[in-house]
Amino acid sequence: MSLPYAILTALLEKPSSGLELTRRFDRSIGYFWSATHQQIYRELGKLEGEGLIRALPAEQPSRGQKKAYEVLEAGREELARWTAASQDPKPQRDALLLRLRAAAVVGTEGLEADLRRHRELHARQLEMYREIERRDFPPGKGGAEDRLRHLVLRAGIDLETFWTQWLDHAVAEVAGMSEGQGRQE
C-alpha cells in the first residue's frame, strides 16, 4: 500500500498535523493518491509506532491541540528505499469500461448520457490541471523538485486528455448505435 509513502513524502515537504495533511491531500496529493481523514490519522499512528515519524513538541501545552509530525531519519531511509524499488504497473480497473463491455450483451440504454457526464467530469479535471500548470509551473521554472512535481502533473494532464478524447469517440460510437437501432425498428 502506498499511503504511508504518500504521507512520508508530504511530511518531508512540510511537517504537518493530520488535519493539515488531510487538506493537502484534498488540494494536491489527492489528485493521484486519495485518502480519507480517518485513513491519514490511522496511518500517522502506525508510522509513529514504527519509529518513522514523530510528533513535534507542542509550543504550549494545551488540551486538544493538533499534533504536528515530522519524518525521522528512519522514515527518510524507508521512503528512499521504496522510491528506488522496482514496481510492476497495475492493471487498469475502471467500472465504466466494464459497463461498456456489459452493454454489448444487455444494450446501451442510458449509457450515452453517462458517457457525456464522464466526459464533462474529465474535461473539468483537465482544465483544473492546466490551471495548476499555468500557476505553478511557468516556463523557465525548473529546479529538480519542481521538474519532478511537474512530471506528476503532466501525467494527470495527459491522462485527462486521453479520457476526454476517448470519451468523445465513445459518445459518437454509442450515439451511432442508438441511431442505427432506431432505423431498424
Residue pairs with C-beta under 8 A, 6 or more apart in sequence:
2 33
3 33
3 35
3 39
3 40
3 43
4 43
4 46
4 47
4 52
5 79
5 82
5 83
6 25
6 29
6 33
6 35
7 21
7 40
7 43
7 44
7 47
7 53
8 47
8 52
8 53
8 71
8 75
8 76
8 78
8 79
9 29
9 79
10 16
10 21
10 24
10 25
10 29
11 21
11 53
11 69
11 70
11 71
11 75
12 71
12 75
12 76
12 79
15 56
15 68
15 69
15 70
15 71
16 24
16 68
16 69
17 66
17 67
17 68
17 69
18 37
18 40
18 41
18 44
18 66
18 67
18 69
19 37
19 66
20 66
20 68
21 40
21 44
22 35
22 37
22 40
25 33
25 34
25 35
25 40
31 129
31 156
32 152
32 155
32 156
35 43
44 53
44 69
47 53
47 69
47 75
48 54
48 55
48 69
50 74
51 72
51 74
51 75
52 71
52 72
52 74
52 75
52 78
53 69
53 70
53 71
53 72
53 75
54 69
54 70
54 72
55 67
55 68
55 69
56 67
56 68
56 69
56 70
58 65
58 67
71 79
96 114
96 115
96 118
99 111
99 114
100 111
100 170
103 111
103 174
108 174
108 177
108 178
111 174
112 171
112 174
112 175
112 178
115 167
115 170
115 171
115 174
116 167
116 171
118 163
118 167
119 163
119 164
119 167
119 168
119 171
122 160
122 163
122 164
122 167
123 160
123 164
125 156
125 160
126 157
126 160
126 161
126 164
129 153
129 156
129 157
129 160
130 157
132 153
133 150
133 153
133 154
133 157
136 149
136 153
137 146
137 149
137 150
137 153
142 150
